[in-house]
Amino acid sequence: MKTRYRLITRGDRRGKYYCVDTLTGKRASLGACNRDEAKQIIQAKNQALRHPSLNLQIARAYLSASDEGAMNRNWQQVMDEMVKLRQGPSKYRWETAIKDKAFDSLRNLKLLETKSDHILHALEQGTVSTNVYLRRLHNFALGMNWLAWPILSKKCWPPVKHKPKRAITKQEHEAIVARELNHERRMFYCLAWHLGAAQSDLAFLEAENFDAKTRVLSYSRKKSGSIARMRFGEEIMEILQQLPKAGPLFGYLRNVRAADRATEFKQRCRGLKITGVTLHSYRYSWAERAKAAGYPERFAQEALGHGSKAVHRAYSKNAQVELPSLAEYERNADSQGKAGPA
């Protein structure tokens, strides 16, 4: 029987061995400089075609020699290990995510026995969140060498399609604040509008985070640990005068779960017939207002604590920006030049 794969070496590249597919004519490097190793790879590829039923058994034999747990490791163990590596709010999100019922078909399935059909079935049963977290679990298993190769290639994963998100408008914010009777919660929404902080970061702010002399706010983000830093003006100073002068600014809200804070805000919006916004919409609003006002992107990125330009631009992509004409810029430049020192 004629073998499909054969070994060749390039004359101008001594010691480099290649595999030629006699069926398609394609050539690929074997990544081996030793002829015996290259022969073994070619032999394995040809044997795999002759005896496909032995492929999994051979793979198991090689993996068990290097990893004792490879034979019995299932997806639930991957989930458990992923949770152990997380801390704070991120850990809580992972603990919630792995309870997804769409993962039930995978939990006790061994990694070595997982096929692409199993992954696709879980994705069909789940939501956008299932897609996001299953990707991370799959990549984590690959990174830990628990999977010898990707079960689904990057191009084969269904695209992640999030629901449209929008910023809260000034009119909507003012209506919510005007109707809110609780003083602490009203101040919370006011600071959210001026700071654009995530709700957990905002709830845990303390008076010491604000430097009244330099007018600088600085805090560490709960989600990423990155530092958010920004200057503030008179509007925020007026709000701070109505809050505690030392310690936590929001004594009650900091002890409330994020989901409960979000529910309370949703109830306010429902009463005013405002739809499509959440507490996180304040971050979108701040980013869009900054972009529309011409605020430098690097300053806005630092103020919101975004470590990635791509993430920040995703927040501000719906900003309505009105660009002045070149003639206006030229007139301004001329007037500034004439007003300057002789």
C-alpha positions as CSV (number, residue, x, y, z in Angstrom):
1,M,0.0,0.0,0.0
2,K,1.4,3.4,-1.0
3,T,2.0,5.7,1.9
4,R,0.5,9.2,1.8
5,Y,3.2,11.1,3.7
6,R,6.8,11.0,2.8
7,L,10.0,12.6,4.2
8,I,12.2,15.0,2.3
9,T,15.0,17.4,3.1
10,R,15.8,20.7,1.5
11,G,19.3,20.8,-0.1
12,D,19.8,24.5,0.7
13,R,18.7,24.0,4.3
14,R,20.7,21.1,5.7
15,G,19.2,19.4,8.7
16,K,15.6,20.7,8.0
17,Y,13.1,18.0,7.3
18,Y,9.7,18.3,5.7
19,C,6.6,16.2,5.3
20,V,5.0,16.0,1.8
21,D,1.4,15.0,1.4
22,T,1.4,13.0,-1.8
23,L,-2.4,13.4,-2.2
24,T,-2.5,17.2,-2.1
25,G,1.2,18.0,-2.8
26,K,1.4,20.3,0.2
27,R,4.7,20.4,2.1
28,A,5.1,21.3,5.8
29,S,8.0,21.6,8.1
30,L,8.3,18.8,10.8
31,G,10.2,21.1,13.2
32,A,12.8,18.3,13.7
33,C,16.6,18.5,12.9
34,N,17.2,14.8,13.6
35,R,16.5,12.4,10.8
36,D,15.3,9.6,13.2
37,E,12.8,11.9,14.9
38,A,11.5,13.1,11.5
39,K,11.1,9.4,10.4
40,Q,9.1,8.6,13.5
41,I,6.8,11.6,12.9
42,I,6.2,10.5,9.3
43,Q,5.6,6.9,10.4
44,A,3.1,8.1,13.0
45,K,1.2,10.1,10.5
46,N,0.9,7.2,8.1
47,Q,-0.1,4.8,10.8
48,A,-2.8,7.1,11.9
49,L,-4.4,6.8,8.4
50,R,-4.1,3.0,8.4
51,H,-5.4,2.5,12.0
52,P,-7.7,5.4,12.9
53,S,-9.2,3.4,15.8
54,L,-5.8,3.3,17.5
55,N,-5.3,7.1,17.5
56,L,-7.0,7.8,20.7
57,Q,-5.3,4.9,22.5
58,I,-1.9,6.0,21.3
59,A,-2.6,9.6,22.4
60,R,-3.7,8.4,25.8
61,A,-0.5,6.3,26.2
62,Y,1.7,9.3,25.5
63,L,-0.3,11.7,27.7
64,S,-0.5,9.4,30.7
65,A,3.3,9.1,30.7
66,S,3.7,12.9,31.1
67,D,0.5,13.6,33.1
68,E,-1.0,11.1,35.5
69,G,-4.3,12.9,35.7
70,A,-4.8,13.1,31.9
71,M,-6.8,9.9,31.7
72,N,-9.5,11.0,34.1
73,R,-9.6,14.8,34.0
74,N,-13.0,16.1,33.2
75,W,-14.4,19.6,32.5
76,Q,-15.7,20.1,36.1
77,Q,-12.1,19.9,37.3
78,V,-11.1,22.5,34.8
79,M,-13.9,24.8,36.1
80,D,-12.8,24.2,39.7
81,E,-9.2,25.1,38.9
82,M,-10.2,28.2,37.0
83,V,-12.2,29.4,40.0
84,K,-9.2,28.9,42.4
85,L,-7.1,31.3,40.3
86,R,-9.6,34.1,40.7
87,Q,-10.1,36.6,43.5
88,G,-12.7,39.1,44.7
89,P,-15.6,40.0,42.3
90,S,-13.9,38.0,39.5
91,K,-14.1,34.8,41.5
92,Y,-17.8,35.5,42.4
93,R,-18.5,35.9,38.6
94,W,-16.8,32.6,37.8
95,E,-18.6,30.8,40.6
96,T,-21.9,32.0,39.1
97,A,-20.9,31.3,35.5
98,I,-20.0,27.6,36.0
99,K,-23.4,26.9,37.4
100,D,-24.8,27.4,33.9
101,K,-27.1,24.5,33.0
102,A,-25.6,24.5,29.5
103,F,-22.4,23.1,31.1
104,D,-24.2,20.1,32.5
105,S,-23.5,17.9,29.4
106,L,-19.7,18.6,29.8
107,R,-19.1,18.5,33.5
108,N,-18.4,14.7,33.8
109,L,-17.1,14.4,30.2
110,K,-13.3,13.6,30.1
111,L,-11.2,16.1,28.2
112,L,-9.6,13.3,26.0
113,E,-13.1,12.1,25.0
114,T,-14.4,15.6,24.1
115,K,-15.3,16.2,20.5
116,S,-16.3,19.3,18.7
117,D,-20.0,18.1,18.7
118,H,-20.0,18.2,22.5
119,I,-18.8,21.8,22.5
120,L,-21.3,22.9,19.9
121,H,-24.1,21.2,21.7
122,A,-23.3,23.2,24.9
123,L,-23.1,26.4,23.0
124,E,-26.5,25.7,21.4
125,Q,-28.1,25.1,24.8
126,G,-26.5,28.2,26.4
127,T,-26.4,32.0,26.0
128,V,-23.7,34.6,25.2
129,S,-22.3,34.0,28.6
130,T,-21.9,30.3,27.9
131,N,-19.9,31.2,24.7
132,V,-17.6,33.6,26.6
133,Y,-16.8,31.4,29.6
134,L,-16.5,28.1,27.6
135,R,-13.9,29.8,25.4
136,R,-11.9,30.7,28.4
137,L,-12.2,27.2,29.9
138,H,-11.1,25.7,26.6
139,N,-8.1,28.1,26.3
140,F,-7.2,27.5,29.9
141,A,-7.1,23.7,29.4
142,L,-4.9,24.3,26.3
143,G,-2.5,26.5,28.2
144,M,-2.2,24.0,31.0
145,N,-1.4,21.3,28.3
146,W,-4.4,19.3,29.4
147,L,-5.6,19.3,25.8
148,A,-3.1,18.2,23.2
149,W,-4.8,20.3,20.5
150,P,-7.8,22.7,20.2
151,I,-11.1,20.9,20.1
152,L,-12.5,23.8,18.1
153,S,-10.2,26.1,16.2
154,K,-10.6,29.8,16.8
155,K,-12.4,30.4,13.5
156,C,-15.0,27.6,14.3
157,W,-16.2,29.2,17.5
158,P,-19.6,31.0,17.0
159,P,-19.1,34.7,17.2
160,V,-20.0,36.4,20.6
161,K,-22.9,38.7,20.0
162,H,-23.7,40.9,22.9
163,K,-27.0,42.8,23.3
164,P,-26.7,46.5,22.3
165,K,-25.6,48.7,25.1
166,R,-26.2,52.4,25.4
167,A,-25.3,55.3,27.6
168,I,-27.7,57.0,30.0
169,T,-28.7,60.5,28.8
170,K,-28.6,63.6,30.9
171,Q,-32.3,63.9,30.9
172,E,-32.8,60.3,32.1
173,H,-30.2,60.8,34.8
174,E,-31.8,64.0,36.0
175,A,-35.2,62.4,36.1
176,I,-33.9,59.5,38.2
177,V,-32.2,61.8,40.7
178,A,-35.2,64.1,41.0
179,R,-37.4,61.1,41.9
180,E,-35.0,59.4,44.3
181,L,-36.0,60.1,47.9
182,N,-33.1,58.3,49.6
183,H,-30.2,60.8,50.1
184,E,-27.4,58.2,50.0
185,R,-28.7,56.6,46.8
186,R,-29.3,60.0,45.2
187,M,-25.7,61.1,45.9
188,F,-24.5,57.7,44.5
189,Y,-26.2,58.3,41.2
190,C,-24.9,61.9,41.1
191,L,-21.3,60.7,41.6
192,A,-21.8,58.0,39.0
193,W,-22.7,60.6,36.4
194,H,-19.6,62.8,37.2
195,L,-17.1,60.0,37.7
196,G,-18.2,57.2,35.3
197,A,-17.0,54.7,37.9
198,A,-18.2,51.1,38.0
199,Q,-20.9,50.5,40.6
200,S,-18.7,48.4,42.9
201,D,-15.8,50.9,42.7
202,L,-18.2,53.7,43.4
203,A,-19.8,52.0,46.4
204,F,-16.5,51.4,48.1
205,L,-15.1,54.9,47.7
206,E,-13.9,56.6,50.8
207,A,-13.4,60.3,51.6
208,E,-9.7,59.7,51.7
209,N,-9.7,58.8,47.9
210,F,-10.4,62.5,47.2
211,D,-7.7,65.1,47.7
212,A,-9.5,68.4,48.1
213,K,-6.3,70.4,47.7
214,T,-5.1,69.0,44.4
215,R,-8.7,68.1,43.3
216,V,-7.5,64.5,42.4
217,L,-9.4,61.3,42.8
218,S,-7.5,58.0,42.9
219,Y,-8.7,54.5,43.6
220,S,-7.9,50.9,42.8
221,R,-10.5,49.1,40.6
222,K,-12.2,46.1,42.1
223,K,-12.3,44.2,38.9
224,S,-8.8,44.5,37.5
225,G,-6.7,46.2,40.3
226,S,-5.7,48.9,37.9
227,I,-5.5,52.5,39.2
228,A,-8.1,55.0,38.1
229,R,-7.1,58.6,38.5
230,M,-8.8,61.9,37.5
231,R,-9.2,65.5,38.4
232,F,-12.5,66.8,39.6
233,G,-14.2,70.2,39.7
234,E,-16.8,72.2,41.7
235,E,-19.7,69.8,40.9
236,I,-18.1,66.9,42.7
237,M,-16.9,69.1,45.6
238,E,-20.6,70.1,46.2
239,I,-21.6,66.4,46.3
240,L,-18.7,65.6,48.7
241,Q,-19.9,68.3,51.1
242,Q,-23.1,66.3,51.5
243,L,-21.3,63.0,52.2
244,P,-19.2,61.8,55.2
245,K,-15.9,63.7,55.6
246,A,-14.0,60.6,56.6
247,G,-14.3,56.9,55.9
248,P,-16.8,55.2,53.5
249,L,-19.0,57.6,51.5
250,F,-21.8,55.1,51.1
251,G,-22.1,53.1,54.4
252,Y,-25.2,51.2,53.3
253,L,-24.6,50.7,49.6
254,R,-21.1,49.2,50.1
255,N,-22.7,46.4,52.1
256,V,-25.3,45.6,49.4
257,R,-24.7,43.0,46.7
258,A,-24.0,44.4,43.2
259,A,-27.0,42.5,41.9
260,D,-29.2,44.2,44.5
261,R,-27.9,47.7,43.7
262,A,-28.6,46.9,40.0
263,T,-32.1,45.8,40.8
264,E,-32.9,48.9,42.8
265,F,-31.7,51.1,39.9
266,K,-33.8,49.0,37.5
267,Q,-36.9,49.6,39.6
268,R,-36.3,53.4,39.5
269,C,-35.9,53.2,35.7
270,R,-39.1,51.1,35.3
271,G,-41.1,53.6,37.3
272,L,-40.0,56.3,34.9
273,K,-40.4,54.1,31.9
274,I,-36.7,54.3,31.0
275,T,-35.5,51.2,29.2
276,G,-32.2,49.9,27.9
277,V,-30.0,51.2,30.7
278,T,-28.2,49.8,33.7
279,L,-25.9,51.2,36.3
280,H,-23.0,50.4,33.9
281,S,-24.6,52.8,31.4
282,Y,-23.0,55.6,33.5
283,R,-19.6,54.5,32.3
284,Y,-20.7,54.5,28.7
285,S,-22.1,58.0,29.2
286,W,-18.9,59.4,30.7
287,A,-16.8,57.9,27.9
288,E,-19.1,59.3,25.2
289,R,-19.3,62.8,26.9
290,A,-15.5,62.8,27.1
291,K,-15.1,62.0,23.4
292,A,-17.7,64.5,22.3
293,A,-16.0,67.2,24.3
294,G,-12.6,66.4,22.8
295,Y,-11.1,65.1,26.0
296,P,-7.7,63.4,25.2
297,E,-8.2,59.6,25.0
298,R,-5.3,58.8,27.2
299,F,-6.7,61.0,30.0
300,A,-10.2,59.4,29.7
301,Q,-8.7,56.0,29.7
302,E,-6.8,56.7,32.9
303,A,-9.9,58.2,34.5
304,L,-12.0,55.1,33.8
305,G,-9.2,52.7,34.7
306,H,-9.2,51.1,31.2
307,G,-5.9,49.3,30.5
308,S,-6.8,48.7,26.9
309,K,-7.5,51.3,24.2
310,A,-9.7,48.8,22.4
311,V,-12.0,48.5,25.5
312,H,-12.1,52.2,26.0
313,R,-13.1,52.8,22.4
314,A,-15.8,50.3,22.7
315,Y,-17.3,52.4,25.5
316,S,-17.1,55.6,23.5
317,K,-18.0,54.4,20.0
318,N,-21.5,55.8,20.0
319,A,-20.4,59.4,21.0
320,Q,-21.8,62.1,18.8
321,V,-18.8,64.2,17.8
322,E,-19.1,67.5,16.0
323,L,-15.9,68.5,14.3
324,P,-15.2,72.2,13.6
325,S,-14.2,73.1,10.1
326,L,-10.6,73.8,9.1
327,A,-11.4,77.4,8.6
328,E,-12.5,77.7,12.2
329,Y,-9.3,76.1,13.4
330,E,-7.3,78.6,11.2
331,R,-9.2,81.6,12.6
332,N,-8.6,80.4,16.2
333,A,-4.9,79.9,15.5
334,D,-4.6,83.4,14.0
335,S,-6.4,85.0,16.9
336,Q,-4.3,83.2,19.4
337,G,-1.1,84.3,17.6
338,K,-2.2,87.9,17.6
339,A,-3.2,87.8,21.2
340,G,0.2,86.4,22.2
341,P,3.3,88.4,23.2
342,A,4.9,90.5,20.5
